[in-house]
Amino acid sequence: MSFYLLKEYTHTHTDVSVCCLHKAIKIKSNKVLRIKTEKISTNFNKVLS
């Protein structure tokens, strides 16, 4: 019984960790994307002016 509980706990725990990791990666890539977009638009504005 205790083994089963441990297994369940570990399983949910890893799921949560993986979920958090995915969120962190998503946030990080969104930030990078936004910075890149800002850089591109700044360069574009320089070209236009």
PDB file with one MODEL, atoms N, CA, C and O in Angstrom:
MODEL        1
ATOM      1  N   MET A   1       0.824  -1.194   0.000  1.00  0.00           N
ATOM      2  CA  MET A   1       0.000   0.000   0.000  1.00  0.00           C
ATOM      3  C   MET A   1       0.869   1.259   0.000  1.00  0.00           C
ATOM      4  O   MET A   1       0.656   2.162  -0.809  1.00  0.00           O
ATOM      5  N   SER A   2       1.834   1.318   0.895  1.00  0.00           N
ATOM      6  CA  SER A   2       2.695   2.505   0.973  1.00  0.00           C
ATOM      7  C   SER A   2       3.496   2.673  -0.324  1.00  0.00           C
ATOM      8  O   SER A   2       3.765   3.793  -0.758  1.00  0.00           O
ATOM      9  N   PHE A   3       3.870   1.550  -0.931  1.00  0.00           N
ATOM     10  CA  PHE A   3       4.595   1.620  -2.197  1.00  0.00           C
ATOM     11  C   PHE A   3       3.713   2.263  -3.266  1.00  0.00           C
ATOM     12  O   PHE A   3       4.171   3.089  -4.055  1.00  0.00           O
ATOM     13  N   TYR A   4       2.450   1.871  -3.275  1.00  0.00           N
ATOM     14  CA  TYR A   4       1.512   2.419  -4.249  1.00  0.00           C
ATOM     15  C   TYR A   4       1.364   3.928  -4.058  1.00  0.00           C
ATOM     16  O   TYR A   4       1.381   4.692  -5.023  1.00  0.00           O
ATOM     17  N   LEU A   5       1.220   4.343  -2.803  1.00  0.00           N
ATOM     18  CA  LEU A   5       1.093   5.770  -2.503  1.00  0.00           C
ATOM     19  C   LEU A   5       2.334   6.539  -2.947  1.00  0.00           C
ATOM     20  O   LEU A   5       2.250   7.625  -3.521  1.00  0.00           O
ATOM     21  N   LEU A   6       3.478   5.941  -2.663  1.00  0.00           N
ATOM     22  CA  LEU A   6       4.740   6.570  -3.048  1.00  0.00           C
ATOM     23  C   LEU A   6       4.803   6.731  -4.566  1.00  0.00           C
ATOM     24  O   LEU A   6       5.197   7.773  -5.089  1.00  0.00           O
ATOM     25  N   LYS A   7       4.401   5.665  -5.249  1.00  0.00           N
ATOM     26  CA  LYS A   7       4.401   5.687  -6.706  1.00  0.00           C
ATOM     27  C   LYS A   7       3.480   6.789  -7.224  1.00  0.00           C
ATOM     28  O   LYS A   7       3.849   7.555  -8.114  1.00  0.00           O
ATOM     29  N   GLU A   8       2.283   6.856  -6.660  1.00  0.00           N
ATOM     30  CA  GLU A   8       1.319   7.880  -7.044  1.00  0.00           C
ATOM     31  C   GLU A   8       1.878   9.275  -6.802  1.00  0.00           C
ATOM     32  O   GLU A   8       1.783  10.160  -7.653  1.00  0.00           O
ATOM     33  N   TYR A   9       2.464   9.449  -5.620  1.00  0.00           N
ATOM     34  CA  TYR A   9       3.018  10.757  -5.263  1.00  0.00           C
ATOM     35  C   TYR A   9       4.119  11.162  -6.235  1.00  0.00           C
ATOM     36  O   TYR A   9       4.148  12.289  -6.729  1.00  0.00           O
ATOM     37  N   THR A  10       5.028  10.219  -6.501  1.00  0.00           N
ATOM     38  CA  THR A  10       6.134  10.508  -7.408  1.00  0.00           C
ATOM     39  C   THR A  10       5.589  10.856  -8.784  1.00  0.00           C
ATOM     40  O   THR A  10       6.082  11.769  -9.446  1.00  0.00           O
ATOM     41  N   HIS A  11       4.579  10.128  -9.203  1.00  0.00           N
ATOM     42  CA  HIS A  11       3.994  10.354 -10.516  1.00  0.00           C
ATOM     43  C   HIS A  11       3.403  11.753 -10.624  1.00  0.00           C
ATOM     44  O   HIS A  11       3.701  12.482 -11.570  1.00  0.00           O
ATOM     45  N   THR A  12       2.572  12.129  -9.668  1.00  0.00           N
ATOM     46  CA  THR A  12       1.961  13.451  -9.701  1.00  0.00           C
ATOM     47  C   THR A  12       3.023  14.526  -9.548  1.00  0.00           C
ATOM     48  O   THR A  12       2.958  15.585 -10.174  1.00  0.00           O
ATOM     49  N   HIS A  13       3.994  14.234  -8.709  1.00  0.00           N
ATOM     50  CA  HIS A  13       5.056  15.208  -8.471  1.00  0.00           C
ATOM     51  C   HIS A  13       5.829  15.492  -9.754  1.00  0.00           C
ATOM     52  O   HIS A  13       6.110  16.648 -10.069  1.00  0.00           O
ATOM     53  N   THR A  14       6.173  14.443 -10.495  1.00  0.00           N
ATOM     54  CA  THR A  14       6.901  14.646 -11.745  1.00  0.00           C
ATOM     55  C   THR A  14       6.017  15.359 -12.750  1.00  0.00           C
ATOM     56  O   THR A  14       6.502  16.207 -13.499  1.00  0.00           O
ATOM     57  N   ASP A  15       4.735  15.037 -12.785  1.00  0.00           N
ATOM     58  CA  ASP A  15       3.811  15.722 -13.689  1.00  0.00           C
ATOM     59  C   ASP A  15       3.817  17.217 -13.419  1.00  0.00           C
ATOM     60  O   ASP A  15       3.886  18.028 -14.342  1.00  0.00           O
ATOM     61  N   VAL A  16       3.746  17.568 -12.150  1.00  0.00           N
ATOM     62  CA  VAL A  16       3.756  18.982 -11.767  1.00  0.00           C
ATOM     63  C   VAL A  16       5.063  19.640 -12.187  1.00  0.00           C
ATOM     64  O   VAL A  16       5.062  20.743 -12.734  1.00  0.00           O
ATOM     65  N   SER A  17       6.173  18.965 -11.932  1.00  0.00           N
ATOM     66  CA  SER A  17       7.488  19.509 -12.293  1.00  0.00           C
ATOM     67  C   SER A  17       7.584  19.727 -13.798  1.00  0.00           C
ATOM     68  O   SER A  17       8.040  20.774 -14.258  1.00  0.00           O
ATOM     69  N   VAL A  18       7.152  18.734 -14.554  1.00  0.00           N
ATOM     70  CA  VAL A  18       7.196  18.824 -16.010  1.00  0.00           C
ATOM     71  C   VAL A  18       6.321  19.982 -16.480  1.00  0.00           C
ATOM     72  O   VAL A  18       6.703  20.742 -17.370  1.00  0.00           O
ATOM     73  N   CYS A  19       5.144  20.106 -15.873  1.00  0.00           N
ATOM     74  CA  CYS A  19       4.224  21.183 -16.220  1.00  0.00           C
ATOM     75  C   CYS A  19       4.865  22.542 -15.961  1.00  0.00           C
ATOM     76  O   CYS A  19       4.804  23.441 -16.800  1.00  0.00           O
ATOM     77  N   CYS A  20       5.481  22.680 -14.786  1.00  0.00           N
ATOM     78  CA  CYS A  20       6.147  23.935 -14.436  1.00  0.00           C
ATOM     79  C   CYS A  20       7.284  24.227 -15.403  1.00  0.00           C
ATOM     80  O   CYS A  20       7.492  25.367 -15.817  1.00  0.00           O
ATOM     81  N   LEU A  21       8.012  23.181 -15.752  1.00  0.00           N
ATOM     82  CA  LEU A  21       9.128  23.323 -16.675  1.00  0.00           C
ATOM     83  C   LEU A  21       8.622  23.818 -18.031  1.00  0.00           C
ATOM     84  O   LEU A  21       9.194  24.737 -18.617  1.00  0.00           O
ATOM     85  N   HIS A  22       7.555  23.205 -18.517  1.00  0.00           N
ATOM     86  CA  HIS A  22       6.967  23.614 -19.788  1.00  0.00           C
ATOM     87  C   HIS A  22       6.550  25.074 -19.745  1.00  0.00           C
ATOM     88  O   HIS A  22       6.804  25.828 -20.684  1.00  0.00           O
ATOM     89  N   LYS A  23       5.906  25.471 -18.645  1.00  0.00           N
ATOM     90  CA  LYS A  23       5.477  26.862 -18.494  1.00  0.00           C
ATOM     91  C   LYS A  23       6.666  27.799 -18.512  1.00  0.00           C
ATOM     92  O   LYS A  23       6.642  28.842 -19.164  1.00  0.00           O
ATOM     93  N   ALA A  24       7.712  27.415 -17.784  1.00  0.00           N
ATOM     94  CA  ALA A  24       8.913  28.246 -17.719  1.00  0.00           C
ATOM     95  C   ALA A  24       9.539  28.402 -19.097  1.00  0.00           C
ATOM     96  O   ALA A  24       9.935  29.501 -19.485  1.00  0.00           O
ATOM     97  N   ILE A  25       9.629  27.299 -19.836  1.00  0.00           N
ATOM     98  CA  ILE A  25      10.195  27.326 -21.189  1.00  0.00           C
ATOM     99  C   ILE A  25       9.346  28.212 -22.087  1.00  0.00           C
ATOM    100  O   ILE A  25       9.867  29.011 -22.865  1.00  0.00           O
ATOM    101  N   LYS A  26       8.025  28.061 -21.968  1.00  0.00           N
ATOM    102  CA  LYS A  26       7.099  28.846 -22.774  1.00  0.00           C
ATOM    103  C   LYS A  26       7.276  30.337 -22.507  1.00  0.00           C
ATOM    104  O   LYS A  26       7.362  31.141 -23.436  1.00  0.00           O
ATOM    105  N   ILE A  27       7.330  30.697 -21.215  1.00  0.00           N
ATOM    106  CA  ILE A  27       7.507  32.100 -20.832  1.00  0.00           C
ATOM    107  C   ILE A  27       8.836  32.624 -21.362  1.00  0.00           C
ATOM    108  O   ILE A  27       8.911  33.730 -21.897  1.00  0.00           O
ATOM    109  N   LYS A  28       9.879  31.821 -21.209  1.00  0.00           N
ATOM    110  CA  LYS A  28      11.210  32.231 -21.653  1.00  0.00           C
ATOM    111  C   LYS A  28      11.230  32.445 -23.166  1.00  0.00           C
ATOM    112  O   LYS A  28      11.750  33.456 -23.638  1.00  0.00           O
ATOM    113  N   SER A  29      10.676  31.513 -23.925  1.00  0.00           N
ATOM    114  CA  SER A  29      10.684  31.643 -25.376  1.00  0.00           C
ATOM    115  C   SER A  29       9.817  32.818 -25.823  1.00  0.00           C
ATOM    116  O   SER A  29      10.134  33.480 -26.811  1.00  0.00           O
ATOM    117  N   ASN A  30       8.721  33.080 -25.101  1.00  0.00           N
ATOM    118  CA  ASN A  30       7.898  34.237 -25.418  1.00  0.00           C
ATOM    119  C   ASN A  30       8.666  35.529 -25.209  1.00  0.00           C
ATOM    120  O   ASN A  30       8.565  36.462 -26.006  1.00  0.00           O
ATOM    121  N   LYS A  31       9.445  35.576 -24.116  1.00  0.00           N
ATOM    122  CA  LYS A  31      10.267  36.761 -23.839  1.00  0.00           C
ATOM    123  C   LYS A  31      11.280  36.959 -24.951  1.00  0.00           C
ATOM    124  O   LYS A  31      11.438  38.066 -25.466  1.00  0.00           O
ATOM    125  N   VAL A  32      11.970  35.880 -25.322  1.00  0.00           N
ATOM    126  CA  VAL A  32      12.980  35.939 -26.373  1.00  0.00           C
ATOM    127  C   VAL A  32      12.340  36.402 -27.672  1.00  0.00           C
ATOM    128  O   VAL A  32      12.890  37.244 -28.381  1.00  0.00           O
ATOM    129  N   LEU A  33      11.189  35.853 -27.974  1.00  0.00           N
ATOM    130  CA  LEU A  33      10.469  36.207 -29.185  1.00  0.00           C
ATOM    131  C   LEU A  33      10.119  37.688 -29.181  1.00  0.00           C
ATOM    132  O   LEU A  33      10.275  38.377 -30.189  1.00  0.00           O
ATOM    133  N   ARG A  34       9.642  38.171 -28.031  1.00  0.00           N
ATOM    134  CA  ARG A  34       9.253  39.577 -27.931  1.00  0.00           C
ATOM    135  C   ARG A  34      10.457  40.486 -28.103  1.00  0.00           C
ATOM    136  O   ARG A  34      10.376  41.516 -28.773  1.00  0.00           O
ATOM    137  N   ILE A  35      11.584  40.102 -27.492  1.00  0.00           N
ATOM    138  CA  ILE A  35      12.809  40.902 -27.619  1.00  0.00           C
ATOM    139  C   ILE A  35      13.249  40.938 -29.081  1.00  0.00           C
ATOM    140  O   ILE A  35      13.624  41.992 -29.596  1.00  0.00           O
ATOM    141  N   LYS A  36      13.204  39.800 -29.738  1.00  0.00           N
ATOM    142  CA  LYS A  36      13.599  39.727 -31.147  1.00  0.00           C
ATOM    143  C   LYS A  36      12.684  40.606 -31.988  1.00  0.00           C
ATOM    144  O   LYS A  36      13.150  41.347 -32.853  1.00  0.00           O
ATOM    145  N   THR A  37      11.383  40.524 -31.733  1.00  0.00           N
ATOM    146  CA  THR A  37      10.418  41.316 -32.481  1.00  0.00           C
ATOM    147  C   THR A  37      10.672  42.808 -32.270  1.00  0.00           C
ATOM    148  O   THR A  37      10.618  43.598 -33.212  1.00  0.00           O
ATOM    149  N   GLU A  38      10.952  43.181 -31.011  1.00  0.00           N
ATOM    150  CA  GLU A  38      11.248  44.585 -30.713  1.00  0.00           C
ATOM    151  C   GLU A  38      12.492  45.046 -31.448  1.00  0.00           C
ATOM    152  O   GLU A  38      12.520  46.150 -31.991  1.00  0.00           O
ATOM    153  N   LYS A  39      13.516  44.216 -31.469  1.00  0.00           N
ATOM    154  CA  LYS A  39      14.759  44.564 -32.157  1.00  0.00           C
ATOM    155  C   LYS A  39      14.491  44.753 -33.642  1.00  0.00           C
ATOM    156  O   LYS A  39      14.963  45.714 -34.250  1.00  0.00           O
ATOM    157  N   ILE A  40      13.725  43.826 -34.226  1.00  0.00           N
ATOM    158  CA  ILE A  40      13.406  43.894 -35.652  1.00  0.00           C
ATOM    159  C   ILE A  40      12.645  45.181 -35.954  1.00  0.00           C
ATOM    160  O   ILE A  40      12.968  45.889 -36.908  1.00  0.00           O
ATOM    161  N   SER A  41      11.634  45.483 -35.140  1.00  0.00           N
ATOM    162  CA  SER A  41      10.838  46.678 -35.389  1.00  0.00           C
ATOM    163  C   SER A  41      11.665  47.953 -35.200  1.00  0.00           C
ATOM    164  O   SER A  41      11.457  48.940 -35.907  1.00  0.00           O
ATOM    165  N   THR A  42      12.596  47.931 -34.253  1.00  0.00           N
ATOM    166  CA  THR A  42      13.461  49.101 -34.056  1.00  0.00           C
ATOM    167  C   THR A  42      14.336  49.297 -35.283  1.00  0.00           C
ATOM    168  O   THR A  42      14.479  50.415 -35.779  1.00  0.00           O
ATOM    169  N   ASN A  43      14.920  48.214 -35.772  1.00  0.00           N
ATOM    170  CA  ASN A  43      15.749  48.289 -36.973  1.00  0.00           C
ATOM    171  C   ASN A  43      14.925  48.751 -38.163  1.00  0.00           C
ATOM    172  O   ASN A  43      15.382  49.551 -38.979  1.00  0.00           O
ATOM    173  N   PHE A  44      13.718  48.243 -38.249  1.00  0.00           N
ATOM    174  CA  PHE A  44      12.829  48.589 -39.350  1.00  0.00           C
ATOM    175  C   PHE A  44      12.507  50.086 -39.313  1.00  0.00           C
ATOM    176  O   PHE A  44      12.498  50.755 -40.347  1.00  0.00           O
ATOM    177  N   ASN A  45      12.245  50.596 -38.119  1.00  0.00           N
ATOM    178  CA  ASN A  45      11.955  52.016 -37.960  1.00  0.00           C
ATOM    179  C   ASN A  45      13.158  52.873 -38.340  1.00  0.00           C
ATOM    180  O   ASN A  45      13.002  53.947 -38.921  1.00  0.00           O
ATOM    181  N   LYS A  46      14.356  52.397 -38.012  1.00  0.00           N
ATOM    182  CA  LYS A  46      15.579  53.111 -38.377  1.00  0.00           C
ATOM    183  C   LYS A  46      15.711  53.183 -39.892  1.00  0.00           C
ATOM    184  O   LYS A  46      16.094  54.211 -40.450  1.00  0.00           O
ATOM    185  N   VAL A  47      15.388  52.077 -40.544  1.00  0.00           N
ATOM    186  CA  VAL A  47      15.479  52.010 -42.007  1.00  0.00           C
ATOM    187  C   VAL A  47      14.473  52.980 -42.627  1.00  0.00           C
ATOM    188  O   VAL A  47      14.780  53.675 -43.595  1.00  0.00           O
ATOM    189  N   LEU A  48      13.280  53.018 -42.061  1.00  0.00           N
ATOM    190  CA  LEU A  48      12.222  53.867 -42.605  1.00  0.00           C
ATOM    191  C   LEU A  48      12.520  55.360 -42.433  1.00  0.00           C
ATOM    192  O   LEU A  48      12.232  56.166 -43.318  1.00  0.00           O
ATOM    193  N   SER A  49      13.092  55.708 -41.298  1.00  0.00           N
ATOM    194  CA  SER A  49      13.305  57.135 -41.036  1.00  0.00           C
ATOM    195  C   SER A  49      14.561  57.679 -41.727  1.00  0.00           C
ATOM    196  O   SER A  49      14.872  58.863 -41.600  1.00  0.00           O
TER     197      SER A  49
ENDMDL
END
